[in-house]
């Protein structure tokens, strides 16, 4: 980790050699977005170079995917949808993720290719193929935080938070298949969190896990 003073004697952001990539995962409504943003704000307060990113992005491929969430998937196959996610992620890696990691930032990404494995896997694509193709172009996350919450509660939260109803990615039967795909995953860096906890309690738990990952990285001399 680097702490360097500039001419004004102000500390530059604290950075980790090689950076740290943290994926926040879970079905829609599980609270991962709130927790990712809270984690970034806390890390920045602690002096770290921390970045919040989300996928799909606001780039051209990401915008197309967001349109599909509302308009429907009738004119696109599951594999074509997967290809759009892959192109969006490739652009995100090149423009945002890799540069941030190279400068030593902690990147908290709201959905990553684990979501592609779950959401496109629930449409019938092979999760192993999705993982393999993504890892050709995207860094493997150092830490995966999975926010576990029953589908019924997630959908209730979504309905209460907006007036427009559920989009096509949020229908109950589909979300139940997605949840099963997530729960079948096995990664050494996977940490499952009880998303029924109140926001502050869950945030403090998330930060203990992240601080542990930072300590491990520092202990490894990276």
C-alpha positions as CSV (number, residue, x, y, z in Angstrom):
1,X,0.0,0.0,0.0
2,X,1.3,3.4,-0.9
3,X,0.8,6.7,1.0
4,X,2.6,9.6,-0.7
5,X,2.6,13.2,0.2
6,X,2.3,15.9,-2.5
7,X,3.6,19.4,-2.4
8,X,0.6,20.5,-0.3
9,X,1.4,17.8,2.3
10,X,-1.9,16.1,1.6
11,X,-2.0,12.4,1.5
12,X,-2.9,10.8,-1.9
13,X,-5.5,8.0,-1.7
14,X,-4.3,4.8,-0.1
15,X,-3.7,2.2,-2.8
16,X,-3.0,-1.5,-2.9
17,X,-0.5,-2.9,-5.3
18,X,-2.5,-4.7,-7.9
19,X,-5.8,-3.3,-6.6
20,X,-8.7,-5.3,-5.1
21,X,-11.7,-6.4,-7.1
22,X,-14.9,-7.1,-5.1
23,X,-18.0,-8.4,-6.8
24,X,-21.4,-7.7,-5.1
25,X,-23.8,-10.3,-6.2
26,X,-27.4,-11.4,-5.6
27,X,-30.8,-11.5,-7.2
28,X,-32.7,-8.2,-7.8
29,X,-33.8,-6.6,-4.5
30,X,-31.3,-8.3,-2.3
31,X,-29.7,-5.0,-1.3
32,X,-26.3,-5.4,-3.0
33,X,-26.4,-2.0,-4.7
34,X,-27.0,-0.2,-1.4
35,X,-24.2,-2.2,0.3
36,X,-21.7,-1.6,-2.6
37,X,-22.3,2.1,-2.5
38,X,-22.0,2.2,1.3
39,X,-18.7,0.2,1.2
40,X,-17.2,2.6,-1.4
41,X,-18.2,5.7,0.7
42,X,-16.7,4.1,3.8
43,X,-13.5,3.1,2.1
44,X,-13.1,6.6,0.7
45,X,-13.6,8.1,4.1
46,X,-10.8,5.8,5.3
47,X,-8.6,7.3,2.6
48,X,-8.6,4.4,0.1
49,X,-8.9,4.9,-3.6
50,X,-12.3,3.1,-4.0
51,X,-14.5,3.0,-7.0
52,X,-18.2,2.0,-7.5
53,X,-19.0,0.4,-10.9
54,X,-22.2,-1.4,-12.0
55,X,-23.1,-3.8,-14.8
56,X,-24.8,-3.5,-17.2
57,X,-22.9,-0.2,-17.7
58,X,-24.2,3.0,-19.2
59,X,-22.3,2.3,-22.4
60,X,-24.0,1.4,-25.8
61,X,-24.2,-2.3,-25.0
62,X,-25.4,-1.7,-21.5
63,X,-28.1,0.7,-22.7
64,X,-29.3,-2.0,-25.1
65,X,-29.5,-4.5,-22.3
66,X,-31.4,-2.1,-20.1
67,X,-33.9,-1.6,-23.0
68,X,-34.4,-5.3,-23.2
69,X,-35.3,-5.5,-19.5
70,X,-38.3,-3.3,-20.2
71,X,-39.2,-4.0,-23.9
72,X,-38.8,-7.8,-23.9
73,X,-36.5,-10.5,-25.1
74,X,-38.7,-11.8,-28.0
75,X,-36.3,-10.6,-30.7
76,X,-33.1,-11.8,-29.1
77,X,-31.9,-15.3,-28.3
78,X,-30.3,-16.2,-24.9
79,X,-26.9,-16.5,-26.7
80,X,-27.3,-13.1,-28.3
81,X,-28.1,-11.7,-24.9
82,X,-25.0,-13.3,-23.4
83,X,-22.9,-11.8,-26.2
84,X,-24.3,-8.3,-25.4
85,X,-23.3,-8.8,-21.7
86,X,-19.8,-10.0,-22.8
87,X,-19.3,-7.0,-25.1
88,X,-20.5,-4.6,-22.3
89,X,-18.1,-6.2,-19.8
90,X,-15.2,-6.2,-22.2
91,X,-15.7,-2.4,-22.6
92,X,-16.0,-2.0,-18.9
93,X,-12.8,-3.9,-18.2
94,X,-10.8,-1.9,-20.7
95,X,-12.2,1.5,-19.8
96,X,-12.8,1.2,-16.1
97,X,-11.9,-2.0,-14.2
98,X,-8.4,-2.7,-15.3
99,X,-7.2,0.9,-15.2
100,X,-8.6,1.2,-11.6
101,X,-6.9,-2.0,-10.5
102,X,-3.6,-1.0,-12.2
103,X,-3.5,2.2,-10.1
104,X,-4.2,0.2,-6.9
105,X,-7.9,1.1,-6.4
106,X,-10.4,-1.1,-4.6
107,X,-13.1,-1.7,-7.2
108,X,-16.6,-2.6,-5.8
109,X,-18.6,-3.8,-8.8
110,X,-22.4,-4.1,-8.6
111,X,-22.9,-7.3,-10.6
112,X,-20.1,-9.1,-12.6
113,X,-19.8,-12.2,-14.6
114,X,-21.3,-14.3,-11.8
115,X,-24.6,-12.6,-12.6
116,X,-24.2,-13.6,-16.2
117,X,-23.6,-17.2,-15.1
118,X,-26.8,-17.0,-13.0
119,X,-29.1,-15.0,-15.2
120,X,-28.1,-16.5,-18.6
121,X,-27.6,-19.9,-17.0
122,X,-31.3,-19.7,-15.9
123,X,-32.2,-19.3,-19.6
124,X,-30.4,-22.5,-20.4
125,X,-26.9,-21.5,-21.3
126,X,-24.0,-23.5,-19.7
127,X,-22.6,-21.5,-16.7
128,X,-19.2,-23.1,-17.2
129,X,-19.1,-21.8,-20.7
130,X,-20.1,-18.3,-19.5
131,X,-17.4,-18.3,-16.9
132,X,-14.8,-19.5,-19.3
133,X,-15.6,-16.9,-22.0
134,X,-15.7,-14.1,-19.4
135,X,-12.4,-15.0,-17.8
136,X,-10.8,-14.7,-21.2
137,X,-11.5,-10.9,-21.1
138,X,-12.2,-10.0,-17.4
139,X,-10.1,-10.2,-14.2
140,X,-11.2,-12.8,-11.7
141,X,-12.7,-11.1,-8.6
142,X,-10.6,-11.2,-5.4
143,X,-13.7,-11.4,-3.3
144,X,-17.3,-12.3,-4.1
145,X,-20.0,-11.1,-1.7
146,X,-23.3,-12.9,-2.3
147,X,-26.4,-11.3,-0.6
148,X,-28.8,-14.1,0.1
149,X,-32.5,-13.2,0.5
150,X,-35.7,-15.2,-0.3
151,X,-37.2,-14.3,-3.7
152,X,-40.5,-13.3,-2.2
153,X,-38.9,-10.7,0.0
154,X,-36.8,-9.4,-2.9
155,X,-39.8,-8.9,-5.1
156,X,-41.7,-7.3,-2.3
157,X,-38.9,-4.8,-1.9
158,X,-38.9,-4.0,-5.6
159,X,-42.6,-3.4,-5.7
160,X,-42.4,-1.1,-2.7
161,X,-39.5,0.9,-4.2
162,X,-41.1,1.8,-7.6
163,X,-44.5,2.3,-9.3
164,X,-43.7,0.7,-12.6
165,X,-43.9,-2.9,-11.5
166,X,-41.4,-5.7,-12.2
167,X,-39.3,-5.8,-15.4
168,X,-38.8,-8.9,-17.4
169,X,-35.6,-9.9,-15.5
170,X,-37.6,-9.7,-12.2
171,X,-40.5,-12.1,-12.7
172,X,-40.8,-14.6,-9.8
173,X,-40.3,-17.9,-11.6
174,X,-37.2,-16.5,-13.4
175,X,-35.8,-15.1,-10.2
176,X,-36.2,-18.4,-8.5
177,X,-34.2,-20.1,-11.2
178,X,-31.6,-17.4,-11.0
179,X,-31.3,-17.9,-7.2
180,X,-30.8,-21.6,-7.7
181,X,-28.0,-20.9,-10.2
182,X,-26.3,-18.6,-7.7
183,X,-26.6,-21.1,-4.9
184,X,-25.0,-23.8,-6.9
185,X,-21.8,-21.8,-7.5
186,X,-18.6,-22.7,-5.7
187,X,-15.7,-20.2,-5.6
188,X,-13.0,-20.1,-2.9
189,X,-13.5,-16.3,-2.7
190,X,-17.3,-16.6,-2.2
191,X,-18.8,-15.2,1.0
192,X,-22.6,-15.6,1.5
193,X,-24.3,-12.9,3.6
194,X,-27.7,-12.9,5.3
195,X,-29.4,-10.0,3.5
196,X,-32.3,-10.1,6.0
197,X,-30.1,-8.2,8.4
198,X,-30.7,-4.5,8.8
199,X,-28.7,-2.2,6.6
200,X,-26.2,-1.0,9.1
201,X,-25.5,-4.4,10.6
202,X,-25.0,-5.9,7.2
203,X,-22.8,-2.9,6.2
204,X,-20.6,-3.5,9.3
205,X,-20.3,-7.2,8.4
206,X,-19.4,-6.3,4.8
207,X,-16.7,-3.9,6.0
208,X,-15.1,-6.5,8.4
209,X,-14.9,-8.9,5.4
210,X,-13.4,-6.2,3.1
211,X,-10.9,-5.1,5.8
212,X,-9.9,-8.7,6.1
213,X,-9.3,-9.0,2.4
214,X,-7.2,-5.8,2.5
215,X,-5.1,-7.1,5.4
216,X,-4.5,-10.4,3.5
217,X,-3.4,-8.5,0.5
218,X,-1.0,-6.4,2.5
219,X,0.3,-9.4,4.3
220,X,1.1,-11.0,1.0
221,X,3.2,-8.0,0.1
222,X,1.1,-7.2,-2.9
